[in-house]
């Protein structure tokens, strides 16, 4: 009887240790685990649609996404060919941290407002989530506004952090035609959005 109890206790302890470890390995080190995580992301959250296409790789060794589409009543965002490595330890603190992330192209389309704004508190991320990026590179950025205004940048590099209602850019450098711009700033979640940007160099 005593041996049976010891055997059962040993099995329970082994299960308690092995199952979480197996789960961590599955989600962090296998592509099916990555696919499962992205499959659980809702395609619709309030007035915002979200779609991921061509997700490959692993959380531990690097993620590739062919295209990300974010559609809101005021803006449509398209990101193509995203590559990033996510640090595992910060995930325990509900922080997504990437180093050396790259995006081939990003398109921002500002839409015409169809309905009057309602009293609300806009936000970028859930209160508990922080996203940090170091050495982020974007090949091309295109901004198109419904009134016909267009703006294009190329070879953007920078770093920053995203929180509940603020996107902070520690440094940003890019090229717009023959104009090279370097600076820092922040984007605040209001309706309409508020942008504070300080040029350090422009030539």
Backbone as CSV, one residue per row, in Angstrom:
resi,resn,N_x,N_y,N_z,CA_x,CA_y,CA_z,C_x,C_y,C_z
1,UNK,0.825,-1.200,0.000,0.000,0.000,0.000,0.864,1.256,0.000
2,UNK,1.932,1.209,0.824,2.811,2.364,0.912,3.508,2.603,-0.424
3,UNK,3.964,1.496,-1.058,4.620,1.635,-2.359,3.654,2.199,-3.395
4,UNK,2.392,1.781,-3.327,1.391,2.271,-4.264,1.183,3.770,-4.109
5,UNK,1.101,4.229,-2.843,0.926,5.661,-2.586,2.126,6.454,-3.079
6,UNK,3.330,5.909,-2.838,4.536,6.595,-3.306,4.570,6.662,-4.831
7,UNK,4.127,5.573,-5.474,4.092,5.543,-6.935,3.106,6.572,-7.482
8,UNK,1.938,6.631,-6.861,0.922,7.604,-7.305,1.433,9.040,-7.106
9,UNK,2.065,9.284,-5.939,2.608,10.615,-5.654,3.682,10.982,-6.668
10,UNK,4.536,9.999,-6.996,5.577,10.250,-7.987,5.005,10.583,-9.346
11,UNK,3.952,9.862,-9.740,3.319,10.131,-11.028,2.694,11.526,-11.047
12,UNK,2.044,11.911,-9.946,1.434,13.238,-9.872,2.474,14.345,-9.955
13,UNK,3.583,14.167,-9.249,4.648,15.177,-9.291,5.240,15.279,-10.681
14,UNK,5.486,14.117,-11.300,6.037,14.111,-12.649,5.091,14.780,-13.634
15,UNK,3.788,14.534,-13.476,2.799,15.150,-14.361,2.758,16.660,-14.177
16,UNK,2.824,17.090,-12.894,2.767,18.526,-12.600,3.946,19.265,-13.204
17,UNK,5.096,18.608,-13.268,6.297,19.243,-13.831,6.340,19.102,-15.342
18,UNK,6.011,17.924,-15.829,6.181,17.634,-17.255,5.144,18.313,-18.123
19,UNK,3.885,18.384,-17.675,2.829,18.938,-18.508,3.060,20.411,-18.810
20,UNK,3.327,21.278,-17.800,3.629,22.665,-18.144,4.857,22.795,-19.038
21,UNK,5.894,22.007,-18.783,7.094,22.070,-19.609,6.782,21.674,-21.046
22,UNK,5.966,20.653,-21.204,5.580,20.223,-22.544,4.763,21.299,-23.244
23,UNK,3.894,21.974,-22.489,3.076,23.039,-23.072,3.943,24.208,-23.514
24,UNK,4.906,24.594,-22.674,5.811,25.681,-23.024,6.598,25.322,-24.283
25,UNK,7.107,24.094,-24.335,7.868,23.656,-25.512,6.992,23.695,-26.763
26,UNK,5.752,23.228,-26.646,4.852,23.167,-27.795,4.575,24.558,-28.354
27,UNK,4.221,25.512,-27.482,3.849,26.845,-27.948,5.054,27.681,-28.358
28,UNK,6.211,27.477,-27.713,7.369,28.335,-27.976,8.313,27.774,-29.030
29,UNK,8.389,26.445,-29.163,9.424,25.853,-30.002,8.900,25.058,-31.198
30,UNK,7.586,25.029,-31.409,7.058,24.295,-32.560,6.160,25.195,-33.400
31,UNK,6.161,24.924,-34.715,5.308,25.725,-35.596,3.819,25.446,-35.380
32,UNK,3.403,24.200,-35.131,1.988,23.985,-34.806,1.541,24.781,-33.574
33,UNK,2.443,24.905,-32.582,2.111,25.704,-31.404,1.891,27.159,-31.767
34,UNK,2.753,27.690,-32.638,2.599,29.068,-33.104,1.297,29.237,-33.880
35,UNK,1.004,28.276,-34.751,-0.224,28.332,-35.534,-1.451,28.316,-34.616
36,UNK,-1.380,27.519,-33.556,-2.505,27.451,-32.625,-2.713,28.795,-31.928
37,UNK,-1.615,29.424,-31.489,-1.723,30.710,-30.801,-2.390,31.750,-31.699
38,UNK,-1.968,31.819,-32.966,-2.547,32.805,-33.863,-3.984,32.462,-34.239
39,UNK,-4.322,31.179,-34.225,-5.699,30.792,-34.540,-6.677,31.218,-33.458
40,UNK,-6.164,31.475,-32.250,-7.030,31.887,-31.146,-7.259,33.390,-31.112
41,UNK,-6.539,34.135,-31.964,-6.733,35.583,-32.014,-8.030,35.871,-32.766
42,UNK,-8.976,36.635,-32.172,-10.252,36.898,-32.853,-10.053,37.756,-34.102
43,UNK,-10.836,37.492,-35.138,-10.765,38.258,-36.376,-11.532,39.573,-36.273
44,UNK,-12.294,39.740,-35.207,-13.074,40.959,-35.028,-13.076,41.329,-33.555
45,UNK,-12.702,42.578,-33.264,-12.729,43.087,-31.892,-13.371,44.467,-31.931
46,UNK,-14.642,44.530,-31.525,-15.359,45.790,-31.608,-15.531,46.209,-33.056
47,UNK,-15.036,47.409,-33.388,-15.127,47.918,-34.757,-13.876,47.646,-35.586
48,UNK,-13.007,46.791,-35.095,-11.726,46.555,-35.756,-11.613,45.113,-36.231
49,UNK,-11.280,44.951,-37.515,-11.037,43.630,-38.072,-9.545,43.346,-38.098
50,UNK,-9.174,42.101,-37.884,-7.764,41.716,-37.808,-7.560,40.387,-38.524
51,UNK,-6.557,40.358,-39.418,-6.298,39.135,-40.183,-4.792,38.932,-40.350
52,UNK,-4.347,37.686,-40.108,-2.951,37.298,-40.289,-2.884,36.278,-41.419
53,UNK,-1.979,36.495,-42.363,-1.822,35.578,-43.488,-0.393,35.055,-43.532
54,UNK,-0.243,33.753,-43.754,1.077,33.164,-43.934,1.959,33.214,-42.699
55,UNK,1.442,32.741,-41.572,2.217,32.719,-40.324,3.081,31.468,-40.285
56,UNK,4.399,31.655,-40.107,5.331,30.524,-40.068,6.393,30.763,-39.004
57,UNK,7.111,29.675,-38.668,8.218,29.780,-37.723,7.832,29.368,-36.319
58,UNK,8.617,29.818,-35.334,8.344,29.540,-33.925,8.595,30.791,-33.111
59,UNK,7.969,30.852,-31.931,8.165,32.003,-31.049,9.622,32.116,-30.641
60,UNK,10.257,30.978,-30.345,11.625,30.988,-29.832,12.658,31.330,-30.891
61,UNK,12.458,30.861,-32.125,13.487,30.994,-33.140,13.174,32.002,-34.235
62,UNK,12.005,32.599,-34.202,11.679,33.619,-35.185,10.339,33.389,-35.855
63,UNK,9.602,34.480,-36.067,8.277,34.420,-36.670,8.300,35.153,-38.011
64,UNK,7.638,34.573,-38.989,7.430,35.252,-40.266,5.934,35.318,-40.528
65,UNK,5.460,36.495,-40.957,4.059,36.683,-41.332,4.026,37.344,-42.701
66,UNK,3.363,36.716,-43.659,3.294,37.284,-45.003,2.572,38.628,-45.010
67,UNK,1.454,38.714,-44.279,0.685,39.954,-44.311,-0.216,40.066,-43.081
68,UNK,-0.324,41.280,-42.570,-1.244,41.590,-41.480,-2.170,42.711,-41.944
69,UNK,-3.478,42.503,-41.795,-4.471,43.504,-42.164,-5.227,43.939,-40.917
70,UNK,-5.267,45.241,-40.670,-6.031,45.800,-39.557,-6.993,46.827,-40.137
71,UNK,-8.283,46.580,-39.989,-9.278,47.453,-40.605,-10.189,48.056,-39.540
72,UNK,-10.148,49.386,-39.445,-10.969,50.150,-38.508,-11.801,51.130,-39.313
73,UNK,-12.858,51.659,-38.719,-13.714,52.579,-39.468,-12.984,53.869,-39.865
74,UNK,-11.858,54.182,-39.192,-11.122,55.405,-39.494,-9.798,55.163,-40.208
75,UNK,-9.280,53.942,-40.166,-7.975,53.671,-40.757,-7.872,52.207,-41.183
76,UNK,-7.121,51.983,-42.265,-6.835,50.622,-42.720,-5.322,50.470,-42.799
77,UNK,-4.789,49.464,-42.125,-3.348,49.236,-42.059,-3.004,47.914,-42.722
78,UNK,-1.938,47.923,-43.504,-1.451,46.710,-44.149,0.050,46.609,-43.946
79,UNK,0.503,45.485,-43.391,1.923,45.229,-43.189,2.278,43.948,-43.933
80,UNK,3.373,44.002,-44.709,3.755,42.844,-45.506,5.149,42.350,-45.137
81,UNK,5.282,41.019,-45.143,6.554,40.328,-44.888,7.222,40.809,-43.595
82,UNK,6.636,40.371,-42.492,7.128,40.710,-41.155,8.004,39.573,-40.644
83,UNK,9.168,39.933,-40.147,10.065,38.967,-39.517,10.467,39.496,-38.146
84,UNK,10.363,38.649,-37.133,10.681,39.109,-35.778,11.047,37.931,-34.891
85,UNK,11.898,38.212,-33.911,12.214,37.255,-32.851,11.717,37.833,-31.543
86,UNK,10.968,37.037,-30.813,10.372,37.478,-29.557,11.153,36.901,-28.389
87,UNK,11.569,37.765,-27.452,12.267,37.303,-26.254,11.280,36.568,-25.355
88,UNK,11.639,35.376,-24.900,10.718,34.543,-24.137,10.520,35.032,-22.706
89,UNK,11.608,35.415,-22.014,11.507,35.785,-20.597,10.543,36.943,-20.357
90,UNK,10.583,38.047,-21.140,9.643,39.146,-20.901,8.177,38.755,-21.034
91,UNK,7.876,37.657,-21.741,6.487,37.235,-21.875,5.859,36.924,-20.523
92,UNK,6.689,36.475,-19.565,6.175,36.191,-18.226,5.680,37.459,-17.539
93,UNK,6.204,38.609,-17.973,5.799,39.903,-17.413,4.805,40.603,-18.323
94,UNK,4.180,39.853,-19.225,3.175,40.360,-20.149,3.752,41.457,-21.044
95,UNK,5.005,41.255,-21.462,5.683,42.186,-22.344,6.181,41.440,-23.579
96,UNK,5.804,41.924,-24.752,6.288,41.368,-26.010,7.474,42.224,-26.442
97,UNK,8.662,41.637,-26.442,9.863,42.376,-26.797,10.539,41.718,-27.984
98,UNK,10.819,42.508,-28.999,11.472,41.995,-30.192,12.790,42.715,-30.418
99,UNK,13.733,42.007,-31.023,15.008,42.590,-31.421,15.263,42.253,-32.886
100,UNK,15.616,43.265,-33.649,15.920,43.036,-35.052,14.707,42.713,-35.898
101,UNK,13.530,43.249,-35.555,12.331,43.006,-36.356,12.390,43.806,-37.658
102,UNK,11.773,43.260,-38.712,11.749,43.959,-39.997,10.385,43.795,-40.655
103,UNK,9.998,44.834,-41.398,8.746,44.843,-42.158,9.078,45.344,-43.557
104,UNK,8.720,44.584,-44.557,9.054,44.982,-45.938,8.321,46.251,-46.324
105,UNK,7.015,46.332,-46.041,6.245,47.527,-46.394,5.068,47.697,-45.445
106,UNK,4.689,48.963,-45.253,3.541,49.301,-44.414,2.711,50.360,-45.131
107,UNK,1.410,50.150,-45.167,0.502,51.102,-45.813,-0.545,51.555,-44.814
108,UNK,-0.716,52.877,-44.704,-1.694,53.470,-43.792,-2.692,54.265,-44.624
109,UNK,-3.953,53.857,-44.601,-5.002,54.542,-45.345,-5.985,55.169,-44.357
110,UNK,-6.025,56.510,-44.331,-6.935,57.232,-43.448,-8.277,57.395,-44.149
111,UNK,-9.353,56.935,-43.498,-10.671,56.969,-44.109,-11.448,58.226,-43.691
112,UNK,-12.425,58.563,-44.490,-13.319,59.661,-44.152,-14.279,59.210,-43.046
113,UNK,-14.479,60.058,-42.047,-15.400,59.710,-40.960,-16.832,59.700,-41.475
114,UNK,-17.529,58.604,-41.221,-18.903,58.464,-41.689,-19.931,58.806,-40.623
115,UNK,-19.569,58.618,-39.364,-20.493,58.906,-38.268,-19.794,59.798,-37.255
116,UNK,-20.568,60.554,-36.489,-20.002,61.441,-35.486,-19.326,60.627,-34.387
117,UNK,-18.198,61.132,-33.835,-17.517,60.388,-32.768,-18.371,60.273,-31.512
118,UNK,-18.267,59.133,-30.839,-18.989,58.905,-29.596,-18.024,59.030,-28.423
119,UNK,-18.515,59.519,-27.289,-17.639,59.618,-26.111,-17.071,58.246,-25.744
120,UNK,-15.741,58.141,-25.737,-15.089,56.875,-25.438,-13.649,57.140,-25.051
121,UNK,-12.966,56.075,-24.657,-11.548,56.168,-24.314,-10.772,55.288,-25.284
122,UNK,-10.230,55.884,-26.365,-9.469,55.083,-27.329,-8.219,54.496,-26.689
123,UNK,-7.764,53.380,-27.221,-6.527,52.777,-26.717,-5.890,51.962,-27.826
124,UNK,-4.579,51.726,-27.676,-3.828,50.936,-28.643,-3.754,49.467,-28.247
125,UNK,-3.537,49.215,-26.949,-3.337,47.862,-26.451,-4.138,47.661,-25.170
126,UNK,-4.391,46.407,-24.784,-4.979,46.165,-23.464,-4.079,46.727,-22.363
127,UNK,-4.673,47.093,-21.226,-3.913,47.715,-20.136,-2.741,46.853,-19.678
128,UNK,-2.881,45.532,-19.750,-1.869,44.638,-19.186,-0.723,44.339,-20.156
129,UNK,-0.844,44.775,-21.425,0.136,44.385,-22.436,1.083,45.525,-22.775
130,UNK,2.368,45.203,-22.927,3.400,46.141,-23.367,4.139,45.510,-24.539
131,UNK,4.358,46.289,-25.591,5.092,45.807,-26.756,6.302,46.708,-26.969
132,UNK,7.483,46.108,-26.972,8.730,46.860,-27.117,9.490,46.346,-28.333
133,UNK,10.032,47.272,-29.135,10.767,46.886,-30.345,12.091,47.630,-30.400
134,UNK,13.180,46.889,-30.598,14.503,47.464,-30.788,14.960,47.164,-32.216
135,UNK,15.630,48.123,-32.821,16.180,47.935,-34.172,15.118,47.483,-35.175
136,UNK,13.984,48.173,-35.145,12.916,47.887,-36.101,13.241,48.553,-37.438
137,UNK,13.090,47.797,-38.530,13.347,48.319,-39.864,12.119,48.113,-40.744
138,UNK,11.753,49.179,-41.467,10.625,49.122,-42.397,11.116,49.616,-43.749
139,UNK,10.968,48.788,-44.758,11.468,49.138,-46.085,10.761,50.337,-46.689
140,UNK,9.430,50.292,-46.739,8.639,51.381,-47.319,7.397,51.625,-46.470
141,UNK,7.059,52.906,-46.281,5.841,53.304,-45.578,5.078,54.263,-46.481
142,UNK,3.804,53.968,-46.713,2.963,54.831,-47.532,1.751,55.282,-46.723
143,UNK,1.514,56.579,-46.720,0.363,57.174,-46.040,-0.555,57.782,-47.084
144,UNK,-1.828,57.391,-47.060,-2.809,57.919,-48.000,-4.027,58.400,-47.219
145,UNK,-4.400,59.662,-47.428,-5.550,60.252,-46.748,-6.691,60.392,-47.750
146,UNK,-7.921,60.280,-47.268,-9.095,60.303,-48.139,-9.182,61.571,-48.985
147,UNK,-8.550,62.685,-48.554,-8.617,63.931,-49.324,-7.597,63.993,-50.459
148,UNK,-6.844,62.897,-50.662,-5.882,62.840,-51.743,-4.441,63.053,-51.326
149,UNK,-4.206,63.371,-50.071,-2.843,63.601,-49.590,-2.083,62.279,-49.525
150,UNK,-0.840,62.295,-50.011,0.001,61.097,-50.010,1.369,61.443,-49.440
151,UNK,1.949,60.493,-48.745,3.288,60.673,-48.196,3.979,59.325,-48.191
152,UNK,5.246,59.306,-48.600,5.997,58.052,-48.639,7.351,58.212,-47.957
153,UNK,7.722,57.183,-47.198,9.037,57.117,-46.567,9.676,55.787,-46.934
154,UNK,10.992,55.740,-46.912,11.704,54.502,-47.188,12.852,54.335,-46.209
155,UNK,13.248,53.083,-46.028,14.388,52.735,-45.164,14.251,53.319,-43.762
156,UNK,13.094,53.122,-43.160,12.879,53.592,-41.792,13.549,52.659,-40.794
157,UNK,14.174,53.243,-39.791,14.772,52.492,-38.697,14.413,53.179,-37.390
158,UNK,14.229,52.395,-36.338,13.903,53.020,-35.066,13.660,52.017,-33.965
159,UNK,13.302,52.540,-32.826,12.950,51.717,-31.670,11.867,52.442,-30.892
160,UNK,11.088,51.681,-30.135,10.009,52.311,-29.387,9.285,51.321,-28.507
161,UNK,8.241,51.819,-27.858,7.456,50.984,-26.949,5.991,51.390,-27.049
162,UNK,5.110,50.405,-27.011,3.677,50.637,-27.098,3.014,50.228,-25.799
163,UNK,2.175,51.128,-25.267,1.415,50.858,-24.046,-0.064,51.092,-24.307
164,UNK,-0.821,51.095,-23.235,-2.284,51.179,-23.303,-2.761,52.313,-24.214
165,UNK,-2.289,53.550,-23.968,-2.772,54.689,-24.739,-1.651,55.524,-25.349
166,UNK,-0.451,54.963,-25.418,0.671,55.745,-25.932,1.647,54.864,-26.705
167,UNK,2.083,55.387,-27.873,3.174,54.794,-28.623,4.350,55.760,-28.550
168,UNK,5.451,55.310,-27.969,6.615,56.166,-27.784,7.729,55.727,-28.713
169,UNK,8.220,56.655,-29.545,9.311,56.376,-30.477,10.577,57.033,-29.931
170,UNK,11.545,56.215,-29.518,12.774,56.757,-28.952,13.660,57.362,-30.031
171,UNK,13.651,56.749,-31.183,14.405,57.281,-32.312,13.823,56.729,-33.601
172,UNK,13.720,57.602,-34.580,13.197,57.213,-35.885,14.034,57.917,-36.941
173,UNK,14.440,57.204,-37.957,15.184,57.785,-39.066,14.646,57.200,-40.359
174,UNK,14.508,58.065,-41.369,13.996,57.589,-42.640,14.238,58.582,-43.751
175,UNK,13.837,58.177,-44.959,14.057,58.972,-46.150,12.722,59.232,-46.827
176,UNK,12.470,60.499,-47.195,11.292,60.864,-47.964,11.773,61.628,-49.193
177,UNK,11.858,60.947,-50.314,12.454,61.560,-51.488,13.928,61.816,-51.252
178,UNK,14.341,63.084,-51.375,15.734,63.457,-51.113,15.920,63.983,-49.688
179,UNK,14.858,63.952,-48.889,14.914,64.489,-47.529,15.134,63.372,-46.515
180,UNK,16.179,63.490,-45.722,16.459,62.536,-44.650,16.011,63.138,-43.333
181,UNK,15.243,62.377,-42.552,14.669,62.871,-41.301,15.055,61.953,-40.153
182,UNK,15.426,62.549,-39.033,15.685,61.822,-37.798,14.987,62.550,-36.660
183,UNK,14.415,61.783,-35.745,13.721,62.422,-34.641,13.186,61.427,-33.633
184,UNK,12.328,61.935,-32.753,11.696,61.118,-31.717,10.338,61.731,-31.418
185,UNK,9.455,60.927,-30.844,8.142,61.476,-30.547,7.211,60.442,-29.951
186,UNK,5.923,60.776,-29.974,4.926,59.885,-29.401,3.594,60.078,-30.103
187,UNK,2.807,59.019,-30.079,1.461,59.019,-30.632,0.504,58.686,-29.504
188,UNK,-0.487,59.567,-29.262,-1.399,59.416,-28.137,-2.781,58.998,-28.624
189,UNK,-3.411,58.090,-27.892,-4.712,57.547,-28.275,-5.834,58.499,-27.876
190,UNK,-6.142,59.421,-28.774,-7.294,60.297,-28.640,-8.085,60.226,-29.940
191,UNK,-9.206,60.877,-29.976,-10.000,60.939,-31.187,-10.235,62.413,-31.543
192,UNK,-9.487,62.995,-32.501,-8.499,62.335,-33.363,-7.164,62.087,-32.648
193,UNK,-6.311,61.272,-33.278,-5.013,60.946,-32.694,-4.173,62.208,-32.513
194,UNK,-3.323,62.201,-31.488,-2.414,63.307,-31.243,-0.974,62.841,-31.464
195,UNK,-0.239,63.614,-32.239,1.137,63.266,-32.578,2.063,64.370,-32.095
196,UNK,3.080,63.991,-31.352,4.140,64.907,-30.945,5.444,64.363,-31.496
197,UNK,6.041,65.086,-32.421,7.274,64.623,-33.052,8.288,65.760,-33.099
198,UNK,9.513,65.466,-32.684,10.561,66.461,-32.685,11.667,66.038,-33.646
199,UNK,11.929,66.877,-34.625,12.997,66.593,-35.573,14.358,66.882,-34.928
200,UNK,15.245,65.930,-34.994,16.612,66.157,-34.558,17.481,66.593,-35.733
201,UNK,17.185,66.025,-36.906,17.909,66.387,-38.113,16.973,66.268,-39.298
202,UNK,17.133,67.134,-40.248,16.390,67.062,-41.505,17.242,67.681,-42.589
203,UNK,17.659,66.897,-43.556,18.526,67.435,-44.605,18.332,66.660,-45.906
